[in-house]
Amino acid sequence: MTAMSSGATPAAPERRSATLIFNAGAGGSEHCTPDDLVAALEGIGFSPVYRSTGCEDDLDAALADVRGAVFVAGGDGTVRAVAVRLAGREGVTLGVIPMGTANNVARTLGVQGEPLDVIAGYAGAGVRPFDLGRVTAPWGEDLFLEACGCGAFADVLAEYDPEGGKSPLRAVQALTATLTEFDPPPVALCVDGVPEPEVPLALLEVMNTNATGPRLRLATHADPGDGRLDVVRIDAGAREGLLAYLAALARDEFTDLESVQVDRAGVVEIPYVGQAFHVDAEVRPPVQGASGRVRIEVWAGALSVLVPGAGA
């Protein structure tokens, strides 16, 4: 074995390619610039390329031929927009840098903290599979990271209209208007090919992550890497008071309530009679006189995600 000469220096480790997608409109983004994030990624061994994206077309161009790690700095909406474009691709891993309000995807992955601290944690990150939900419905096809459902939450979202911008006042008005006249029709689900009795459901959410919307932890034990979806429902005939649900959510005990049923499934079919649905934070508004079926199935391992501290 030949000894290294005293003047020789070890070669620097090869830097890993990365792309940074940054949403300047996300909550907290004013405290951290793209330059800050690029410098932090360089500090843990990446060679990042920053791509400024202001619309969907920009994302299509930025992600068309991307390889390696894709870091997304933003909220759940930005993460979703990137994730659905990366779904099923080989050789790409997604790293979430939470800078939104709810950060449901990041929280489910255990990714929390200030952006620069999160990036520091990616130095020893492992790669894990992340499932998606695939929806086939009369309105078309969709993918979701968090949840898809109908019932009270979808009706409130439809009344609220997320496209109109965030407004606590409008949220309260939407909640009041919806729940005052809420009377859900009976629904006969088919879960993994097994038909179930027709029951009016106050809430029906097919969950991939623990939470959806404004951090509503409706599926406490959901695992987005287990190849299954959590089917969460409330029988309208046995529903409890609104305060009981709010208290249970605050204690993270929603699934322990007697009126709440949770099953894990690979495929769920829901009769469609034109009711409102939501797909993550997007609303599929009600359609009078429509009919058909909504099929929701898991796309196991659709993404590969980085998880800080999980080991290589």
Phi and psi in degrees as a GROMACS rama.xvg file:
@    title "Ramachandran Plot"
@    xaxis  label "Phi"
@    yaxis  label "Psi"
@TYPE xy
-88.6705  129.041  THR-2
-73.0624  148.025  ALA-3
-75.5579  136.239  MET-4
-65.2138  151.216  SER-5
-61.4242  -24.7367  SER-6
-90.7456  -4.34991  GLY-7
-78.2634  147.747  ALA-8
-120.274  141.774  THR-9
-64.0968  146.509  PRO-10
-67.5679  142.154  ALA-11
-68.3779  141.203  ALA-12
-61.9787  143.994  PRO-13
-67.8066  133.121  GLU-14
-77.7062  144.582  ARG-15
-91.5742  139.597  ARG-16
-71.4337  147.334  SER-17
-155.931  155.19  ALA-18
-123.743  135.787  THR-19
-110.884  121.322  LEU-20
-106.108  124.942  ILE-21
-125.502  127.7  PHE-22
-102.058  103.02  ASN-23
-67.2312  -14.1733  ALA-24
-91.9791  -1.46387  GLY-25
-73.4314  153.623  ALA-26
-60.555  131.697  GLY-27
87.3035  -6.15144  GLY-28
-67.7008  -21.023  SER-29
-69.5218  -13.6118  GLU-30
-93.0257  -3.91031  HIS-31
-149.774  123.762  CYS-32
-95.2414  163.464  THR-33
-57.0272  -36.7176  PRO-34
-61.2873  -39.7881  ASP-35
-60.6956  -44.9282  ASP-36
-68.2852  -41.5206  LEU-37
-60.2379  -45.9204  VAL-38
-61.8577  -40.1623  ALA-39
-66.7002  -39.8706  ALA-40
-66.4189  -38.7862  LEU-41
-62.1882  -34.2372  GLU-42
-67.2811  -19.7934  GLY-43
-108.91  17.0027  ILE-44
99.8694  11.3693  GLY-45
-99.5471  157.95  PHE-46
-117.08  82.6057  SER-47
-82.2627  147.316  PRO-48
-111.628  121.106  VAL-49
-86.0324  126.895  TYR-50
-116.823  116.782  ARG-51
-80.5372  125.889  SER-52
-129.149  123.278  THR-53
-112.489  -8.14065  GLY-54
-156.2  175.282  CYS-55
-61.8686  -38.4698  GLU-56
-62.498  -36.9803  ASP-57
-61.9653  -40.6599  ASP-58
-65.2321  -41.5925  LEU-59
-56.7919  -44.2272  ASP-60
-69.8997  -41.5666  ALA-61
-66.7302  -30.5533  ALA-62
-106.94  4.22742  LEU-63
-56.2583  -48.3611  ALA-64
-122.957  27.0653  ASP-65
-69.0515  146.512  VAL-66
-136.189  163.359  ARG-67
78.5016  -148.18  GLY-68
-85.9755  137.783  ALA-69
-118.817  113.663  VAL-70
-98.278  129.656  PHE-71
-115.255  114.072  VAL-72
-101.167  108.325  ALA-73
168.222  -166.117  GLY-74
-94.3911  -169.774  GLY-75
-61.8055  -34.2417  ASP-76
-64.4248  -42.3003  GLY-77
-67.8861  -42.0964  THR-78
-59.7198  -43.789  VAL-79
-62.6368  -45.1136  ARG-80
-59.1518  -37.6876  ALA-81
-75.5462  -45.0364  VAL-82
-60.5213  -42.2155  ALA-83
-67.3076  -21.8997  VAL-84
-84.2607  -19.4326  ARG-85
-98.888  -9.44261  LEU-86
-56.4162  130.633  ALA-87
81.6326  -1.89275  GLY-88
-82.2327  140.56  ARG-89
-87.2565  150.446  GLU-90
76.0807  16.7247  GLY-91
-129.154  133.212  VAL-92
-122.174  145.955  THR-93
-106.899  128.392  LEU-94
-118.023  123.901  GLY-95
-96.1202  127.668  VAL-96
-113.363  95.8663  ILE-97
-67.8307  123.813  PRO-98
-140.066  22.8571  MET-99
-102.608  -156.467  GLY-100
-96.2092  -53.8639  THR-101
-88.3731  -45.3372  ALA-102
54.4451  46.4393  ASN-103
-63.7055  -40.248  ASN-104
-65.8797  -47.4736  VAL-105
-61.8478  -43.3176  ALA-106
-64.2926  -38.2399  ARG-107
-62.1665  -34.0606  THR-108
-82.3276  -4.17413  LEU-109
77.6313  21.3743  GLY-110
-98.8715  104.898  VAL-111
-141.693  157.129  GLN-112
122.792  -178.532  GLY-113
-68.3087  147.764  GLU-114
-51.6605  -45.4859  PRO-115
-68.8517  -31.9079  LEU-116
-69.3986  -38.6852  ASP-117
-61.6909  -45.2616  VAL-118
-61.3504  -41.1789  ILE-119
-57.9635  -36.4412  ALA-120
-67.4632  -23.2906  GLY-121
-73.703  -6.49422  TYR-122
-61.6979  -33.8753  ALA-123
-116.317  35.1538  GLY-124
-76.3628  149.807  ALA-125
-104.1  169.323  GLY-126
-110.587  130.318  VAL-127
-129.358  151.145  ARG-128
-74.0878  149.792  PRO-129
-135.489  119.654  PHE-130
-76.3223  161.16  ASP-131
-125.191  159.918  LEU-132
-98.1498  137.641  GLY-133
-114.518  127.912  ARG-134
-115.65  129.764  VAL-135
-120.807  119.229  THR-136
-145.095  168.751  ALA-137
-56.6288  -27.5217  PRO-138
-83.5385  -8.69852  TRP-139
133.807  -154.677  GLY-140
-115.262  145.136  GLU-141
-141.073  160.899  ASP-142
-125.151  147.071  LEU-143
-136.891  150.936  PHE-144
-96.0678  -38.9872  LEU-145
-98.0473  -66.1575  GLU-146
-162.819  157.395  ALA-147
-137.189  137.746  CYS-148
-171.125  176.019  GLY-149
-135.96  174.65  CYS-150
104.982  -152.723  GLY-151
-57.9391  -48.1712  ALA-152
-65.8189  -42.7689  PHE-153
-63.9923  -39.2308  ALA-154
-65.614  -40.1292  ASP-155
-63.7251  -43.4713  VAL-156
-61.2211  -42.0932  LEU-157
-63.446  -39.7399  ALA-158
-68.5717  -38.7978  GLU-159
-71.8526  -40.497  TYR-160
62.6914  85.417  ASP-161
-56.7366  -25.0407  PRO-162
-67.1818  -15.881  GLU-163
-82.4537  3.70324  GLY-164
92.5842  159.409  GLY-165
-77.5565  132.621  LYS-166
-154.449  111.967  SER-167
-57.0625  -37.5522  PRO-168
-64.4887  -47.6781  LEU-169
-63.6631  -33.2743  ARG-170
-63.2052  -45.1217  ALA-171
-64.9264  -42.2712  VAL-172
-63.2527  -40.6291  GLN-173
-65.8949  -42.6153  ALA-174
-61.7863  -45.804  LEU-175
-65.0826  -46.3391  THR-176
-63.7233  -37.852  ALA-177
-73.3453  -50.4079  THR-178
-72.378  -23.2201  LEU-179
-64.039  -37.5359  THR-180
-115.474  17.3338  GLU-181
-74.7442  120.453  PHE-182
-144.61  86.0477  ASP-183
-70.3417  142.08  PRO-184
-77.2257  160.818  PRO-185
-63.0814  144.771  PRO-186
-130.524  132.478  VAL-187
-108.789  97.9093  ALA-188
-75.8493  159.101  LEU-189
-126.524  114.531  CYS-190
-112.998  116.317  VAL-191
51.4136  42.3857  ASP-192
83.5926  -1.39825  GLY-193
-104.568  115.456  VAL-194
-66.8471  142.236  PRO-195
-116.918  158.138  GLU-196
-60.0817  150.773  PRO-197
-73.7017  122.375  GLU-198
-140.992  136.9  VAL-199
-71.9633  126.955  PRO-200
-112.047  121.792  LEU-201
-70.3919  -29.9375  ALA-202
-145.23  134.939  LEU-203
-139.714  110.378  LEU-204
-127.914  128.006  GLU-205
-101.155  108.831  VAL-206
-104.623  141.607  MET-207
-109.924  -36.5438  ASN-208
-104.773  173.83  THR-209
-63.3165  -39.1912  ASN-210
-132.377  160.572  ALA-211
-144.166  167.264  THR-212
60.363  -140.669  GLY-213
-80.3858  62.2001  PRO-214
58.8209  41.7034  ARG-215
-81.6697  101.888  LEU-216
-82.5689  81.1939  ARG-217
-86.4256  -17.0062  LEU-218
-132.398  81.3457  ALA-219
-53.9938  -37.4779  THR-220
-105.753  14.1255  HIS-221
-61.6318  140.47  ALA-222
-128.11  109.636  ASP-223
-72.011  5.90473  PRO-224
-119.129  12.4771  GLY-225
-96.3343  2.39125  ASP-226
73.5894  17.2109  GLY-227
-135.862  161.28  ARG-228
-115.597  147.026  LEU-229
-94.481  120.825  ASP-230
-97.3815  107.942  VAL-231
-108.025  127.921  VAL-232
-145.532  153.438  ARG-233
-123.511  120.937  ILE-234
-67.8297  119.762  ASP-235
-61.1136  -29.7695  ALA-236
-74.1692  -17.961  GLY-237
-116.39  11.4015  ALA-238
-67.2945  149.65  ARG-239
-97.3096  178.755  GLU-240
-70.2234  156.626  GLY-241
-56.6802  -38.9246  LEU-242
-63.8171  -33.6236  LEU-243
-64.2563  -40.4405  ALA-244
-69.6792  -42.0956  TYR-245
-62.7422  -41.0945  LEU-246
-65.6163  -40.8102  ALA-247
-65.681  -38.6684  ALA-248
-64.0637  -40.6025  LEU-249
-63.8908  -32.7684  ALA-250
-91.1323  -0.278444  ARG-251
58.7423  42.9529  ASP-252
-126.733  26.4954  GLU-253
-58.314  -44.0177  PHE-254
-73.7821  -6.73014  THR-255
-86.6235  -10.8647  ASP-256
-66.4903  145.201  LEU-257
-63.3103  -30.8812  GLU-258
-82.7369  -6.01585  SER-259
-100.194  128.933  VAL-260
-117.992  134.635  GLN-261
-128.65  127.648  VAL-262
-129.028  152.495  ASP-263
-104.631  135.552  ARG-264
-150.708  161.593  ALA-265
-96.6785  -27.4912  GLY-266
-141.829  133.652  VAL-267
-129.859  132.421  VAL-268
-116.689  131.906  GLU-269
-124.272  126.812  ILE-270
-60.3435  136.842  PRO-271
-110.75  119.333  TYR-272
-121.479  29.2686  VAL-273
86.9486  11.0508  GLY-274
-72.4653  158.037  GLN-275
-67.9923  142  ALA-276
-126.782  158.476  PHE-277
-123.557  147.459  HIS-278
-124.165  103.659  VAL-279
53.5544  -126.231  ASP-280
-93.4111  5.41231  ALA-281
-93.7893  139.342  GLU-282
-99.7219  135.362  VAL-283
-106.878  99.5353  ARG-284
-65.5222  159.813  PRO-285
-63.8703  149.243  PRO-286
-130.671  113.962  VAL-287
-61.7843  131.309  GLN-288
78.8912  0.48634  GLY-289
-76.4301  158.381  ALA-290
-154.052  162.821  SER-291
147.982  -153.313  GLY-292
-137.223  147.821  ARG-293
-109.34  119.461  VAL-294
-106.337  125.055  ARG-295
-121.354  123.423  ILE-296
-135.41  154.073  GLU-297
-80.8864  138.733  VAL-298
-106.876  91.4617  TRP-299
-66.3998  132.033  ALA-300
62.4874  31.6741  GLY-301
-64.1633  -28.7897  ALA-302
-125.965  158.58  LEU-303
-113.582  127.001  SER-304
-121.721  149.938  VAL-305
-86.5767  135.641  LEU-306
-125.884  111.313  VAL-307
-57.293  139.203  PRO-308
74.6666  6.80691  GLY-309
-88.584  -4.62532  ALA-310
85.5483  154.971  GLY-311
